């Protein structure tokens, strides 16, 4: 008995000893080792010693009396970080970048042990004695500071660091002294494996980041070694290569300059941040957007839940069926739990998640970190038939139908069984359903049509069994009230992405809050495990809908991208990610009205994430070393007087210009010889659905573009054909032709081309060139009641000039974002005088005189306001419309949408 008591007494003392220190999970430690570029070979400049966040610390690996530092103690990471008299190192700006992008409660510590000129063999603990024996004399002093073994010192310091924090990664920069050594990756693995063993680390959770030597483009003397370094991930799967391309170098072409170390350190940090799951484009709001490295790896030190298989009687199928159940760590029968029903894919069964997704490990780790609510997870067989095995032809009609039949089995048989066997909540607020692929489709189908049963719904890479969202959410307002969380996720290279996008698009347009989560990946468990990791943390707790836009790794590719171009990408909050490959450029910007400076990565690719961009069509340009050019990844549009890039941003009220399954008209490009200008010209002509087979004569809207654009504008930027197709299909607009003219009249003078002579030239072209050609070559009515004229900006001035002076030729005029210039009375006063003298005939001739503006932010707003005051004085009748958005195509699309519904009725 005494021996037993003694044993327990010793055990208690031992445990107290262990608890004498406790690891802070929010103190991230990184071990750095290598040769001179890790040691730091560049001067420490004034900027490197200021503004060091105290959250970034260094564990001194040698005694430095001159710096008042002792080996084995932590200090603010003011350089030097390696030894007492070393220079600036990449580790300096690795740590600074890390703390700048991590939450404020997270600290970063580094342990830097490096020896200039050493081979990797110096860090092989089993061969260090032999290495030291043959080491050059100039290296002996450095080795002495590490007591003859840099590796041993690194491990010694790492163990001290582990008393305070958690080792998150290993940073390596070495290779110059091993140039040409094809065994280098294996030698690195020996060191890495020893570190994992000696420090009791899991390589699947502690990645190795290894940087290139000075790049060949920077004339690196050891650049040939980079090809060998690039093979390291083949030997160490958890290793990642950091590019040195473009990093500034020292005159010896072996080392980096101070600027080069700053850049290289930042690149190490950006990779590590991504491995930790953090966004790198929003340092002011550090936010985990994906599962960190090691999230799905077993951790023996954390409590584990229990997995069991149960059988339940299914009246739906007429047999006993199986389900896999996960109960959380510390499960108690006396406590009530919420339930997540987690569904498999078409080729799986109740064991698929367990075999491929490790949900029990993912959830155990999340419980240990306090990131997930305790819940029971039910993984059923979603194939509701007597032979529900995933064998034979899994695509057979009866097996596919069984996935739909599972809805009844779930609601009538499985859920009642779970509620009877386990102490669970029975209300919808504590019930969630999610699944992958076919199970994702089931989850959306069953969850959204049974909102009285489920408040939390997730579809991971949902399959084509997903019903049309109009069927799933026929009443968006009801869905908004009942849904706690709707999660839709998919890999960007998943062939089933269109199903998720279709669902998202509908929900977006109908203002149903949801998370649309895109990540790099295909149709596999890498994506689905990450979805489970992210989705499960949101369940059964208060949800902030305003944060939904943050939950994505990638944005959706813009519809204006050229085929297969991945960028630009649009994030859910309408911020845009641009990437441009311009390795030789010194400065690159994106010009969206506001200019955004881009940052170059190690591959010569420039990156930026913008502020939220207005919905609809937006022009933009690349500025490469000050020269405005079109983005090669985007479609180009004639605007601003040149070919420019354009990006289409989703717009919630943009349904009226979407491509829909309705009868479509045609856009015809017509070359004609104009008697008005005595030259060849071009027009774009929209003919409505049924034009070819119809015997009727159609009315015509002559539609004019703005300054810097041409006849292409209204069809490409304006989507005039789609707007009319949709309106005609809904019987909201008459069938009509739209003639889109080129309003550019050459060098005819005037302010910005809008002078009297230019306007007169356009009037002549309209009357003697365009209209006669249209009426001679198309089936159109030729009376004034069947003609309308409208235009935007410059085209609005042309409409005011030619339309008002010839009001007997038109039944309607539309002036979009335009008005006579208040500061040009020489031009405007004669027009006002004409209108004043002819007000009665203008009012009699025009059925509609429609004026619109893009709100106060429209550059033409004040001119238009002054003009309408004049009209009021003259008694000119008009209608005014305002749609916020400025002097932009989204406004003009909406103008055409409203105006065309007034015409020819």
C-alpha positions in Angstrom: 0.0 0.0 0.0 2.9 2.4 0.9 4.4 1.8 -2.5 1.2 2.6 -4.2 0.8 5.8 -2.2 4.4 6.7 -3.0 3.8 6.1 -6.7 0.8 8.4 -6.7 2.7 11.0 -4.7 5.6 11.0 -7.3 3.1 11.1 -10.1 1.4 14.2 -8.6 4.8 15.9 -8.2 5.7 14.9 -11.8 2.5 16.5 -13.1 3.0 19.6 -11.0 6.5 19.8 -12.6 5.0 19.6 -16.0 2.5 22.3 -15.1 5.3 24.5 -13.9 5.1 26.0 -17.4 2.3 25.9 -19.9 2.5 26.3 -23.6 0.7 29.3 -24.9 -1.1 28.2 -28.1 -1.0 31.9 -29.3 2.8 32.1 -29.1 4.0 30.7 -32.4 7.6 29.7 -32.6 9.7 29.2 -35.7 13.1 27.6 -35.9 15.5 29.1 -38.4 18.7 27.5 -39.6 21.1 27.5 -42.5 24.2 29.3 -43.7 25.0 33.0 -44.4 21.8 34.1 -46.0 19.9 32.8 -42.9 22.7 34.2 -40.6 22.2 37.7 -42.2 24.8 39.1 -44.5 23.4 42.6 -45.2 23.8 45.8 -43.2 21.2 46.6 -40.6 19.8 49.9 -41.7 18.1 52.5 -39.6 14.6 51.4 -40.7 15.3 47.9 -39.5 15.7 48.9 -35.9 12.5 50.9 -35.4 8.8 50.0 -35.2 9.5 46.4 -34.2 6.2 45.1 -32.7 7.0 43.7 -29.2 4.8 40.7 -30.3 7.7 39.6 -32.4 10.5 38.1 -30.2 13.8 36.4 -30.6 15.2 33.7 -28.3 18.9 34.5 -28.0 20.9 31.5 -29.0 24.3 32.9 -27.8 25.4 35.3 -25.1 25.7 38.9 -26.3 26.9 41.1 -23.5 27.2 44.1 -25.7 23.5 43.8 -26.5 22.6 43.0 -22.9 21.2 39.7 -24.1 21.6 36.3 -22.5 21.4 32.9 -24.2 18.0 31.2 -23.6 16.0 34.4 -22.9 13.4 36.2 -25.0 13.8 39.7 -26.3 12.0 42.0 -28.7 13.3 41.0 -32.2 15.5 44.0 -32.9 18.3 42.9 -35.2 20.7 41.2 -35.1 18.7 38.0 -34.6 21.3 35.3 -35.2 24.5 36.2 -33.3 25.9 39.3 -31.7 27.4 40.9 -34.8 25.6 39.3 -37.7 23.5 41.4 -40.1 20.0 41.7 -41.3 18.4 38.3 -42.1 15.2 37.2 -43.8 14.0 36.1 -40.4 13.6 39.8 -39.4 10.9 40.5 -42.0 9.4 37.0 -41.7 8.5 37.8 -38.1 7.4 41.4 -38.8 5.1 40.3 -41.6 3.7 37.5 -39.5 2.7 39.7 -36.6 1.3 42.3 -38.9 -1.1 39.7 -40.4 -2.0 37.7 -37.4 -4.6 38.5 -34.7 -3.4 40.9 -32.0 -3.4 38.1 -29.4 -0.9 36.0 -31.3 2.9 36.5 -30.7 5.7 35.2 -32.9 9.1 34.0 -31.7 12.1 32.9 -33.7 15.2 30.9 -32.8 17.9 31.6 -35.4 21.0 29.3 -35.5 23.1 29.7 -38.7 26.7 29.4 -39.8 28.0 31.3 -42.8 29.6 29.1 -45.4 28.5 25.8 -43.9 27.3 22.7 -45.7 24.0 21.1 -44.7 26.1 18.3 -43.2 27.0 20.6 -40.2 23.4 20.1 -38.9 23.5 16.3 -39.1 23.9 15.5 -35.4 25.5 12.1 -36.1 28.3 13.6 -38.3 28.9 17.0 -36.7 32.2 15.9 -35.0 33.7 14.9 -38.3 32.5 18.1 -40.0 34.0 20.3 -37.3 37.4 18.5 -37.6 37.7 19.5 -41.2 36.0 22.9 -40.9 38.1 25.9 -42.1 39.7 28.1 -39.5 37.5 31.1 -40.2 34.4 29.0 -39.2 35.8 27.8 -35.9 34.9 31.0 -34.0 31.3 30.7 -35.1 31.2 27.0 -34.1 32.6 27.8 -30.8 29.8 30.2 -30.0 27.5 27.2 -30.5 29.7 24.9 -28.3 30.8 23.0 -31.4 27.3 21.9 -32.5 24.8 24.3 -34.1 22.2 21.6 -34.3 22.5 20.8 -30.6 22.2 24.5 -29.8 19.1 24.8 -32.0 17.4 21.8 -30.2 18.4 23.2 -26.8 16.9 26.6 -27.6 13.9 25.0 -29.2 13.1 23.1 -26.0 13.3 26.3 -24.0 11.0 27.9 -26.6 8.5 25.0 -26.2 8.1 25.8 -22.5 6.5 29.1 -23.6 5.1 28.6 -27.1 4.3 26.1 -29.8 6.6 25.4 -32.7 4.7 26.0 -35.9 7.3 25.7 -38.6 11.0 25.4 -39.6 12.7 28.0 -41.8 15.7 26.9 -43.9 18.0 28.8 -46.1 21.0 26.8 -47.2 22.4 25.3 -50.3 25.2 27.6 -51.6 27.9 25.4 -50.1 26.1 22.3 -51.4 25.7 23.6 -55.0 25.5 20.6 -57.4 24.9 18.1 -54.6 21.9 16.0 -55.8 21.8 14.3 -52.4 21.0 17.6 -50.7 17.3 16.9 -50.3 18.0 13.7 -48.5 20.5 15.4 -46.2 18.0 18.0 -45.4 15.5 15.3 -44.6 17.9 13.8 -42.1 18.1 17.1 -40.2 14.3 17.7 -40.4 13.5 14.2 -39.2 15.9 14.5 -36.3 14.2 17.8 -35.3 10.8 16.2 -35.4 12.0 13.3 -33.3 14.1 15.3 -30.8 11.4 17.9 -30.2 8.5 15.5 -30.4 7.0 17.3 -33.4 4.6 16.0 -36.0 5.9 16.7 -39.5 2.3 16.9 -40.8 1.8 19.9 -38.5 5.2 21.5 -38.7 6.1 22.4 -42.3 9.6 23.2 -43.6 10.0 26.4 -45.7 13.2 26.4 -47.8 14.3 29.4 -49.8 16.1 29.6 -53.1 19.6 30.9 -53.4 20.1 34.1 -55.4 18.1 33.6 -58.6 19.6 33.2 -62.0 17.8 36.3 -63.2 19.8 38.2 -60.5 23.0 36.4 -61.8 23.3 34.3 -58.7 26.6 32.4 -58.6 24.9 29.4 -57.0 21.6 29.7 -58.9 22.0 26.2 -60.4 21.3 24.9 -56.9 17.7 26.1 -57.2 16.9 23.2 -59.5 17.9 20.8 -56.7 16.2 22.8 -54.0 13.0 22.6 -56.1 12.9 18.9 -55.7 12.8 19.0 -51.9 9.0 18.5 -51.7 9.5 15.1 -53.4 11.6 14.1 -50.4 9.8 16.0 -47.7 6.1 16.2 -48.6 5.5 18.9 -46.0 8.2 21.2 -47.4 7.6 24.4 -49.5 10.0 26.3 -51.7 10.2 30.1 -51.4 11.2 31.8 -54.6 14.0 34.4 -54.6 13.2 35.7 -58.0 13.4 39.5 -58.1 14.9 39.8 -54.6 17.6 42.5 -54.6 21.1 41.1 -54.3 24.5 42.1 -52.9 27.5 42.8 -55.3 28.9 39.3 -54.7 25.8 37.7 -56.2 25.8 35.2 -53.4 23.9 37.2 -50.8 20.9 39.4 -50.8 20.9 43.1 -50.0 19.0 44.5 -47.1 16.0 45.1 -49.5 16.3 41.6 -50.7 16.2 40.1 -47.2 13.1 42.2 -46.5 11.4 40.9 -49.6 12.4 37.3 -49.1 11.4 37.3 -45.5 8.0 38.6 -46.5 7.6 35.7 -48.9 8.4 33.1 -46.3 5.7 34.8 -44.1 3.1 34.9 -46.8 3.5 31.1 -47.4 3.3 30.4 -43.7 0.3 32.6 -43.3 -1.5 30.6 -46.0 -0.5 27.3 -44.3 -2.0 28.7 -41.1 -5.2 29.4 -43.0 -5.1 33.2 -42.8 -6.0 35.7 -45.5 -3.0 37.7 -46.7 -5.0 40.5 -48.3 -6.6 42.0 -45.2 -4.0 42.5 -42.5 -6.3 44.9 -40.6 -8.7 42.0 -40.1 -6.7 38.7 -39.7 -9.2 36.0 -40.5 -8.8 32.2 -40.9 -10.3 31.3 -44.3 -9.1 27.7 -44.6 -8.0 24.8 -42.4 -4.4 25.2 -41.2 -1.8 22.6 -41.8 -2.3 19.5 -39.5 -6.0 20.2 -38.9 -6.9 16.6 -39.9 -4.0 14.9 -38.1 -4.5 12.8 -35.0 -3.3 14.5 -31.8 -2.9 11.8 -29.1 -2.8 14.6 -26.5 -6.3 15.8 -27.0 -9.5 14.1 -25.8 -11.3 12.1 -28.4 -14.9 11.5 -29.2 -16.5 8.1 -29.8 -17.5 6.6 -33.1 -20.1 3.8 -33.3 -22.4 2.1 -35.8 -26.1 1.9 -35.0 -29.1 0.2 -36.7 -32.5 1.6 -37.0 -35.8 0.3 -38.4 -36.8 2.1 -41.6 -40.5 1.9 -42.4 -39.7 3.8 -45.6 -37.4 1.1 -46.9 -38.9 -1.8 -45.0 -35.6 -3.0 -43.5 -33.1 -2.3 -40.8 -30.5 0.4 -41.9 -27.2 1.5 -40.5 -25.7 4.9 -39.6 -22.4 5.9 -38.2 -22.5 8.2 -35.1 -19.9 10.5 -33.6 -20.3 11.7 -30.1 -18.0 14.4 -28.8 -15.3 14.2 -26.2 -16.8 14.2 -22.7 -20.2 13.0 -24.0 -22.8 12.8 -21.3 -26.2 11.2 -21.5 -27.5 13.8 -19.1 -26.7 16.6 -21.4 -28.6 17.7 -24.5 -26.8 18.1 -27.8 -27.5 19.6 -31.2 -27.2 17.3 -34.3 -25.4 17.5 -37.6 -26.6 15.0 -40.3 -23.6 14.6 -42.5 -24.2 12.9 -45.9 -21.9 11.1 -48.3 -21.5 11.0 -52.1 -22.9 8.8 -54.8 -20.1 6.2 -54.5 -20.1 6.1 -50.7 -22.1 4.8 -47.7 -22.3 5.5 -44.0 -18.6 4.9 -43.7 -17.4 7.2 -46.5 -16.8 10.3 -44.3 -15.1 8.2 -41.7 -12.8 6.5 -44.2 -12.0 9.5 -46.4 -12.7 12.6 -44.3 -11.5 11.9 -40.8 -14.4 14.0 -39.3 -13.8 12.6 -35.8 -10.2 13.8 -35.9 -11.1 17.2 -37.3 -13.8 17.7 -34.7 -11.6 16.4 -31.8 -9.0 18.9 -32.7 -11.5 21.7 -33.0 -13.0 20.8 -29.6 -9.5 20.9 -28.1 -9.1 24.5 -29.4 -12.5 25.6 -28.2 -13.6 26.4 -31.7 -16.7 24.2 -32.1 -19.9 23.5 -30.1 -20.3 20.0 -28.8 -22.6 18.1 -31.2 -23.6 14.7 -32.3 -22.8 13.9 -35.9 -24.9 11.4 -37.7 -23.5 9.9 -40.9 -26.3 7.8 -42.5 -26.4 5.8 -45.7 -28.2 8.2 -48.1 -29.2 5.5 -50.5 -32.7 4.6 -49.3 -33.2 1.1 -50.7 -32.9 -2.5 -49.4 -29.6 -3.1 -51.1 -28.0 0.2 -50.1 -24.4 -0.9 -50.7 -22.2 1.2 -53.0 -21.6 -1.7 -55.3 -22.5 -2.6 -58.9 -23.8 0.2 -61.1 -24.0 3.1 -58.7 -25.5 5.3 -61.4 -28.4 2.9 -62.0 -31.8 4.7 -62.1 -33.1 2.9 -59.0 -30.0 3.7 -57.0 -30.1 7.4 -58.0 -33.8 7.5 -57.1 -32.9 6.0 -53.7 -31.0 9.2 -52.9 -34.2 11.2 -53.4 -36.2 8.7 -51.4 -33.9 9.2 -48.5 -35.7 12.4 -47.7 -38.6 10.4 -46.3 -36.3 7.9 -44.6 -34.4 10.8 -42.9 -37.5 12.7 -41.7 -39.7 9.8 -40.8 -37.3 7.1 -39.6 -33.8 8.2 -38.8 -34.4 11.5 -37.1 -37.1 10.0 -34.7 -34.6 7.2 -33.9 -31.8 9.6 -33.1 -34.1 11.7 -31.0 -35.2 8.6 -29.0 -31.7 7.0 -28.6 -29.7 10.2 -27.8 -30.5 13.2 -25.6 -30.7 15.7 -28.3 -32.6 18.9 -29.0 -35.6 18.4 -31.3 -36.0 22.0 -32.5 -34.9 23.3 -35.9 -32.4 25.7 -34.3 -30.3 22.7 -33.1 -30.5 20.6 -36.3 -28.1 20.9 -39.2 -27.6 19.0 -42.5 -24.6 19.0 -44.8 -23.0 16.7 -47.3 -20.6 16.2 -50.1 -21.4 15.8 -53.8 -24.6 13.8 -54.1 -25.0 14.4 -50.3 -24.5 18.1 -50.9 -27.4 18.1 -53.3 -29.5 16.1 -50.8 -28.6 18.6 -48.1 -29.8 21.5 -50.1 -32.8 19.7 -51.4 -33.9 18.4 -48.0 -32.8 21.3 -45.9 -34.2 24.2 -47.9 -37.5 22.5 -48.4 -37.8 21.6 -44.8 -36.8 24.8 -43.0 -39.1 23.7 -40.1 -36.6 20.9 -39.5 -33.2 22.5 -40.3 -31.8 25.9 -39.6 -28.2 25.1 -40.6 -27.6 23.8 -44.2 -24.3 23.1 -46.1 -23.7 21.9 -49.6 -20.1 20.8 -50.3 -19.4 20.4 -54.1 -23.1 19.7 -54.6 -23.9 17.3 -57.5 -26.5 17.7 -60.3 -29.2 16.2 -58.2 -29.5 19.6 -56.7 -32.8 21.0 -57.6 -33.2 24.4 -59.3 -32.9 27.1 -56.6 -36.3 28.5 -57.6 -37.8 25.3 -56.4 -35.7 25.1 -53.3 -36.3 28.7 -52.3 -39.6 29.8 -53.8 -40.1 32.3 -51.0 -36.8 34.1 -50.3 -38.3 36.2 -47.5 -39.3 33.1 -45.6 -35.8 31.6 -46.1 -34.2 34.8 -44.8 -36.2 34.5 -41.6 -35.7 30.8 -40.9 -32.1 30.2 -42.0 -29.4 30.5 -39.5 -26.7 29.6 -42.0 -26.6 28.4 -45.6 -23.2 27.3 -46.7 -22.3 26.6 -50.4 -18.7 25.5 -51.2 -16.8 24.0 -54.0 -13.3 23.7 -55.5 -12.4 26.0 -58.4 -11.5 23.2 -60.7 -14.4 20.9 -59.7 -16.4 19.9 -62.8 -19.5 20.3 -60.7 -18.9 24.0 -59.9 -21.7 25.2 -62.0 -24.3 23.7 -59.6 -22.9 25.7 -56.7 -22.6 28.8 -58.8 -26.2 28.5 -60.1 -27.5 28.3 -56.5 -25.3 31.1 -55.3 -26.4 33.4 -58.2 -30.1 33.0 -57.4 -29.5 33.5 -53.7 -27.4 36.6 -54.4 -30.1 38.2 -56.6 -32.8 37.5 -54.0 -30.8 38.8 -51.1 -30.8 35.5 -49.2 -27.8 35.6 -46.8 -25.4 32.7 -47.4 -21.7 31.9 -47.6 -20.3 31.1 -51.1 -16.9 29.5 -50.5 -14.5 28.8 -53.3 -11.1 27.2 -52.8 -8.3 25.7 -55.0 -9.2 22.1 -55.6 -11.2 19.5 -57.4 -13.9 17.0 -56.5 -12.2 15.3 -53.6 -11.8 15.0 -49.8 -9.2 17.7 -49.6 -11.9 20.2 -50.4 -14.7 18.5 -48.4 -12.5 18.1 -45.2 -11.8 21.8 -45.4 -15.5 22.6 -45.8 -16.3 20.5 -42.8 -13.6 22.3 -40.8 -14.9 25.7 -41.7 -18.7 24.9 -41.6 -18.7 23.1 -38.3 -17.2 26.1 -36.4 -20.2 28.2 -37.3 -22.9 25.8 -36.2 -25.2 26.2 -33.2 -23.8 29.6 -32.1 -24.6 33.3 -33.0 -23.8 34.0 -36.6 -22.7 37.4 -37.9 -24.1 37.7 -41.4 -21.9 40.8 -42.1 -18.9 38.4 -41.9 -20.2 36.0 -44.6 -18.2 37.7 -47.4 -14.9 36.9 -45.6 -15.5 33.1 -45.8 -13.7 32.2 -49.1 -10.3 31.5 -50.3 -10.8 32.4 -53.9 -13.2 34.8 -55.7 -15.4 33.9 -58.6 -13.9 34.4 -62.0 -15.4 37.4 -63.8 -17.6 36.7 -66.7 -15.6 39.2 -68.7 -12.4 37.1 -68.4 -11.1 35.5 -71.5 -11.5 31.8 -71.8 -9.7 29.9 -69.0 -8.3 33.0 -67.3 -8.5 32.6 -63.5 -8.1 36.3 -62.8 -9.6 38.8 -62.2 -11.6 37.2 -59.4 -14.5 38.8 -57.7 -14.9 38.3 -53.9 -18.4 38.1 -52.4 -18.2 41.7 -51.2 -17.3 42.9 -54.7 -13.6 43.4 -54.0 -11.6 42.2 -56.9 -8.3 40.3 -57.0 -6.1 41.2 -59.9 -3.0 39.3 -60.9 -0.7 40.3 -63.8 2.4 38.5 -65.0 5.0 41.2 -65.7 8.3 40.1 -64.3 10.4 42.8 -65.9 8.1 45.7 -64.9 9.2 48.0 -62.1 5.8 49.4 -61.2 2.3 48.0 -62.0 -1.1 49.6 -61.1 -4.7 48.8 -61.7 -6.7 51.9 -62.7 -10.4 51.7 -61.9 -10.9 55.4 -61.6 -8.9 54.9 -58.4 -5.4 53.6 -58.9 -4.2 50.6 -56.9 -0.5 49.8 -56.5 0.2 46.1 -57.1 2.8 44.0 -55.3 5.2 41.6 -57.1 5.6 38.1 -55.8 8.6 35.7 -56.3 7.4 34.6 -59.7 7.1 38.0 -61.2 3.3 38.1 -60.8 1.9 41.4 -59.6 -1.1 41.2 -57.1 -3.7 43.5 -55.6 -7.1 43.2 -54.0 -9.2 46.4 -54.5 -11.9 48.0 -52.4 -15.5 47.0 -53.2 -16.3 47.9 -56.8 -19.7 49.1 -58.0 -21.9 46.4 -59.5 -22.3 46.2 -63.3 -19.8 47.0 -66.0 -16.6 48.9 -65.1 -13.7 50.0 -67.4 -10.2 49.4 -66.1 -6.6 49.6 -67.3 -3.2 48.3 -66.4 -0.6 50.9 -65.8 2.7 49.2 -66.5 5.6 51.5 -65.8 3.1 54.4 -66.4 1.8 53.1 -69.7 -2.0 52.3 -69.8 -2.6 48.9 -71.5 -5.4 46.3 -71.6 -5.3 43.4 -69.3 -4.5 40.3 -71.4 -6.7 38.2 -69.1 -9.8 40.2 -69.8 -12.1 41.0 -72.7 -11.4 44.4 -74.2 -13.9 47.1 -75.0 -13.6 50.3 -77.0 -13.9 53.1 -74.4 -12.0 56.1 -73.2 -11.0 56.6 -76.8 -9.0 53.3 -76.9 -9.3 49.6 -76.3 -9.6 49.1 -72.6 -10.3 46.2 -70.3 -13.7 45.8 -68.7 -15.0 43.8 -65.7 -18.5 42.8 -65.1 -19.4 42.8 -61.4 -22.5 40.9 -60.3 -25.4 43.3 -59.5 -28.4 42.2 -57.5 -30.8 44.2 -59.6 -29.1 43.2 -62.9 -31.4 40.4 -63.8 -32.9 42.5 -66.6 -29.7 42.2 -68.7 -28.9 38.5 -67.9 -28.8 35.9 -70.7 -32.0 33.9 -70.2 -33.8 31.1 -71.9 -36.1 33.3 -74.0 -36.3 34.0 -77.7 -33.3 36.0 -78.9 -32.9 38.6 -81.5 -29.8 39.3 -83.5 -27.1 41.9 -83.7 -26.2 42.7 -87.3 -23.0 44.6 -88.2 -23.8 46.7 -91.2 -21.4 48.5 -93.4 -23.0 51.3 -95.4 -22.0 54.1 -97.7 -23.3 57.3 -96.1 -24.6 60.1 -98.3 -24.4 62.3 -95.3 -20.6 62.0 -94.9 -19.8 60.6 -98.4 -17.9 57.8 -96.7 -18.2 54.2 -95.6 -19.5 53.8 -92.1 -20.7 51.1 -89.7 -23.7 50.5 -87.6 -24.9 47.8 -85.3 -28.5 46.8 -85.7 -30.6 44.7 -83.3 -33.5 42.9 -84.9 -36.0 41.4 -82.5 -37.0 37.7 -82.2 -39.2 36.7 -85.2 -38.0 39.5 -87.4 -37.0 37.3 -90.3 -40.4 35.5 -90.5 -42.5 38.5 -89.8 -44.3 40.5 -92.5 -44.9 43.5 -90.2 -42.9 46.7 -90.3 -41.1 47.4 -87.0 -40.5 50.7 -85.2 -36.9 51.9 -84.7 -34.9 53.3 -81.8 -31.8 55.1 -82.9 -29.4 54.7 -79.9 -26.2 56.7 -79.4 -23.1 56.0 -77.4 -20.9 58.4 -75.3 -17.6 60.2 -75.9 -14.6 57.9 -76.4 -16.9 55.0 -77.5 -18.4 54.0 -80.8 -21.2 51.9 -82.3 -20.1 48.8 -80.4 -20.8 50.3 -77.0 -24.5 49.6 -76.6 -24.2 46.0 -77.7 -21.0 45.0 -75.8 -20.9 47.3 -72.8 -24.6 48.1 -72.7 -26.1 44.6 -73.4 -28.9 46.3 -75.3 -29.9 43.1 -77.1 -30.3 41.1 -73.9 -32.3 43.9 -72.3 -34.8 44.0 -75.2 -34.9 40.2 -75.5 -36.0 39.9 -71.9 -38.5 42.8 -72.0 -40.1 41.5 -75.2 -40.3 38.0 -73.7 -42.2 39.5 -70.7 -44.4 41.6 -73.0 -43.0 44.8 -71.4 -41.6 46.3 -74.6 -42.7 46.4 -78.2 -40.7 44.5 -80.8 -38.4 47.1 -82.3 -35.1 47.5 -84.1 -32.4 49.2 -82.3 -29.9 51.0 -84.6 -26.6 51.7 -82.8 -24.8 54.4 -84.7 -21.2 55.6 -84.7 -21.5 59.1 -83.4 -17.9 60.1 -83.9 -17.9 62.6 -86.7 -14.2 63.1 -87.3 -12.2 66.2 -86.8 -15.0 68.7 -87.0 -13.9 70.8 -84.1 -15.7 72.0 -81.0 -15.0 71.6 -77.3 -14.2 67.9 -76.8 -15.7 67.2 -80.2 -19.2 68.5 -79.0 -19.2 71.8 -80.8 -21.9 73.2 -83.0 -20.1 72.0 -86.2 -19.8 68.5 -84.8 -23.4 68.3 -83.7 -24.5 69.7 -87.1 -22.4 67.0 -88.8 -24.1 64.3 -86.8 -27.6 65.7 -87.6 -26.7 65.5 -91.3 -25.4 61.9 -91.0 -28.6 60.9 -89.1 -31.0 62.4 -91.6 -29.2 61.8 -94.8 -27.1 58.7 -94.1 -28.3 56.4 -91.3 -32.1 56.7 -91.4 -32.3 56.4 -95.2 -30.0 53.3 -95.1 -32.1 51.6 -92.4 -35.4 52.4 -94.1 -34.1 51.0 -97.4 -32.6 47.8 -96.0 -34.8 46.7 -93.1 -38.5 46.0 -92.5 -39.3 49.2 -90.6 -42.1 51.7 -90.4 -41.1 55.1 -91.8 -43.4 57.5 -90.0 -42.4 59.7 -87.1 -44.6 57.7 -84.6 -42.3 54.7 -85.3 -39.0 56.5 -84.7 -37.2 57.3 -81.4 -33.8 58.8 -80.7 -31.8 58.4 -77.5 -28.2 58.6 -76.3 -25.9 58.8 -73.3 -23.5 61.6 -72.4 -22.2 62.8 -75.8 -25.0 60.9 -77.5 -27.4 62.8 -75.2 -26.2 66.1 -76.6 -26.6 64.7 -80.1 -30.1 63.7 -79.2 -30.9 67.1 -77.8 -29.5 68.8 -80.9 -30.7 66.6 -83.7 -33.9 65.4 -82.0 -35.2 68.8 -80.8 -34.4 70.5 -84.1 -36.2 67.6 -86.0 -38.9 66.7 -83.5 -41.3 66.2 -86.3 -39.2 63.1 -87.3 -39.5 61.3 -83.8 -42.2 60.4 -81.3 -39.8 60.1 -78.5 -36.4 61.4 -77.3 -34.2 59.9 -74.5 -31.4 61.9 -72.9 -29.2 59.8 -70.5 -26.6 61.5 -68.2 -26.4 64.6 -70.4 -27.4 68.2 -70.6 -26.3 71.4 -72.3 -23.1 72.7 -70.7 -23.8 75.5 -68.3 -20.3 76.9 -68.9 -20.7 77.1 -72.7 -23.4 79.6 -73.4 -22.1 80.0 -77.0 -23.3 76.5 -77.7 -26.3 76.2 -75.4 -27.9 79.6 -75.7 -29.0 79.1 -79.4 -30.4 75.8 -78.4 -32.5 77.2 -75.6 -33.6 80.0 -77.8 -34.8 77.5 -80.4 -36.7 75.5 -77.8 -38.3 78.6 -76.3 -39.6 79.7 -79.7 -40.8 76.2 -80.6 -42.0 74.8 -77.3 -45.6 74.3 -78.6 -44.5 72.2 -81.6 -41.9 70.2 -79.6 -44.5 69.3 -77.0 -47.0 68.3 -79.7 -44.5 66.2 -81.7 -42.9 64.3 -78.8 -45.0 61.7 -77.0 -42.1 61.1 -74.6 -39.2 63.4 -73.7 -37.4 61.3 -71.2 -34.4 62.6 -69.2 -32.4 60.5 -66.8 -29.4 60.9 -64.5 -27.1 58.7 -62.5 -27.7 60.5 -59.2 -25.7 63.4 -57.8 -22.4 61.6 -58.4 -23.1 61.8 -62.2 -20.7 64.3 -63.7 -23.5 65.7 -65.9 -25.9 66.1 -62.9 -25.5 69.9 -62.4 -25.7 70.7 -66.1 -28.8 68.6 -66.4 -30.4 70.3 -63.4 -29.8 73.7 -64.9 -31.1 72.6 -68.3 -34.4 71.2 -66.8 -34.9 74.6 -65.0 -34.7 76.2 -68.4 -37.2 73.7 -69.8 -39.6 74.5 -67.0 -39.3 78.2 -67.8 -40.1 77.5 -71.5 -43.0 75.1 -70.7 -41.2 72.1 -72.3 -42.8 68.9 -71.1 -40.5 66.1 -70.0 -40.2 63.2 -67.6 -37.2 62.8 -65.3 -35.7 59.6 -63.9 -32.8 59.1 -61.5 -30.9 55.9 -60.8 -27.8 56.1 -58.5 -24.5 55.0 -59.9 -22.8 58.0 -61.6 -21.7 58.4 -65.2 -21.4 54.6 -65.8 -22.8 51.8 -67.9 -24.8 50.2 -65.1 -26.8 53.4 -65.0 -27.3 53.6 -68.8 -28.4 49.9 -69.0 -31.0 50.7 -66.5 -32.0 53.8 -68.5 -32.5 51.7 -71.6 -34.5 49.2 -69.5 -37.0 51.9 -68.4 -37.0 54.0 -71.5 -37.6 51.2 -74.0 -40.8 50.2 -72.1 -42.3 53.6 -72.9 -41.7 53.4 -76.7 -44.2 52.9 -79.5 -47.2 52.2 -77.3 
